[in-house]
């Protein structure tokens, strides 16, 4: 926006003429008049509407892009009926919360029960002894050669593996599995209408 030109001498052992441009709105200095002109100009979305700062697109286009991305993920996912699902939990797409079964989801979203949810996958906690030691050395500001003094970590790794074995599995949303329960949702709707 309205670039302003500044000329001056650069002093660093030598004298030279230097030209700077800066944005008249925010004062950001640049070496290019083009950058100064473009600085603080409203960004335009591909559709022609103004983009919302700090995004490069308008809200409507961002939502459409997100919807298409989500639809592509859904389309790629393996579809499984609730009675055939072998996972332990479900993740409702509407609120990203974990549920034990469709009826728990229906109780939360009783006005409009969903017909599907994401599956989950179980992961065990793992801790790498070498990484723990390396991070500690880096974060504590140990001297340069400290890694050369690290002994064999086999026993520490065994102890960490034993600790991890005691911790139950953690469940994560699995966007490669869609659990469908249309019949159950319809049954719930009929029961709640009575």
N, C-alpha and C positions, 0 to 999 in steps of 0.2 A: 504494500500500500504506500503510495506517495514516497518513493525512495528519496533519501536525502544524501547528498554527496559530501564527504569530508576528505580533505587532502591534508597531509601532514608529513613530517619527517620521521622516518623510522630510525631510531638510534639504537644501535647494537654494534658499536665499533665502526660502523660505516653510516654514511648519510645517504638516504635514497628517498625519492618522492613516493608516497604510498597513497592510494585512493581507496577509501572505504565507502560503502553504502550502508545505510541502515533504514529500517522500517520506521516511518514516522509515527506509527501507532504503538508498537511495543518496544521500539528501540533496539531490536536485535541487529547486531552488525554483521555484514556479509562483504565479501570481496566482489560480488556480482550484482549489478543493477537489477537483473532479472529476479534473483532470489529476494531482493528487497521489495520488488514490486509484488511478488507472489505471497510474501509473508503476510499473515493475518487476513488474506482474502478469504471470503467464505468458500469452502469446498463445495463442489457440486456433485451430487450423486449421478450415476450413469443414466438414471431416468429423467434427469433435468431438475429435480427438486434439490433444495439446499441440504447438504449433509449436516448431521448433528455432531458437534465437536465432542469427542476427539475421533469420531468415526469417519470413514470415507464414503459412507452411504447414508441414505435417509432411513428412518425407523422401519417404514413399510418394506423397503428392499432388503434390509438386514433380516427382518422377520421372515420374508419369503425365502431368502437364502438359507436361513436356519431350518425352515420347514422342509425345503428340498433335501438338505443334508440329512435331517432326521428321517425323512421318508426313504432315502436311499439306504440308510442303516437298517431301517425296519424291513425293507424289501429283501435285503441280503440275508437277514437273520433266519435261522432255522425255526420253523413253526411247530410247536408241540402242544397237544391238548393237555389240559390240567391233569386228567387221570393218568397220562403217560409221563408226566414231568417227574424226574428223579431228583431234582434239586431240593434244597432245604428252605429257601425263602424266595419271595418275589419282590420286585421293585416296581412300584406304580409310576407310570410315566408322568402322571399329573403332578405329583408332589415329590418324586425321587425318594420316597420313604420305603423302608423295608417292611414287609408283611409276611406272616407265616402261611396264609392261604387266601384265596379269593374273597371269602366271606368277611375277613378282616378288612380287606380293601372296600368291599361293599358297605360295611358299617361306617367307614370314613367318608366315602363318596356316595351316600345313600340317595341323593336326589338324581344322580345320573351315573350309575355304576359302570365302570369301564369293562370292556370285553376282553382285555388282554393286559399283560404286564411283562416286564423283562424278567428273564431268569437270573439266577445268581451262580457264581462259581466260588468255591472255597479255596482259600489260600492259607498255607501255613506260614507263620513268621519265620524268617531266616535272618541270621546275623552273621556277617562275614568278619572273622577275627582280624584279618589283615586290614580290612577297611576301617574297622574301629580304631586300631592302633595308628594307622596312617592319618585318620581324621584328628585323633587326639594330638599327634605330633604337630600337625598343621595348625590346629586351633589354639594350642597352648604356646605356640611360638618357640618350639624347641630349637636347639642349635642345628645348623646346616647338616651335620653328619649324623644326627640322631637316628635316622632310619638304618644306618649301618650297625647300630647296637641292638636292634630288635632281635631277640632270640627266636628259636623255633616256636611257632604258634599252634602246633598240633594239639597240645593239651588244652589250650584256651579254646580252640575251635570245638573240641569235643564237649567241653563244659557249656559253651554257648548253644551247641546243638541239643544238649540235655535240657537246658532252660527252655528253648523253643518248643521242644517236644511236650512240655508241660502246659503250654499255652494253647487254648482251643483255637480251631480254625477261625479265620475271619472271612465273612462273605462280602463279595463285591458284585456290583451290577454287571451282568454279562449281556452286552448288546449283540451277541451272536445268537441268542436264544429268546424267542417270543413265546410266552405261555398263553394260550388262548383258552378262555372260559366263557364263551358266548352263551352256552346253554345254562350255565350256573348263574350268569348275570340276568338272563331272562327269567329264570326261576325265582331269583331274589326280587326282581321287579314285581312279579305276580304276587308274591307273598307280602310285599310291602304295600301293595295297592289294596289289599283286603282289609 
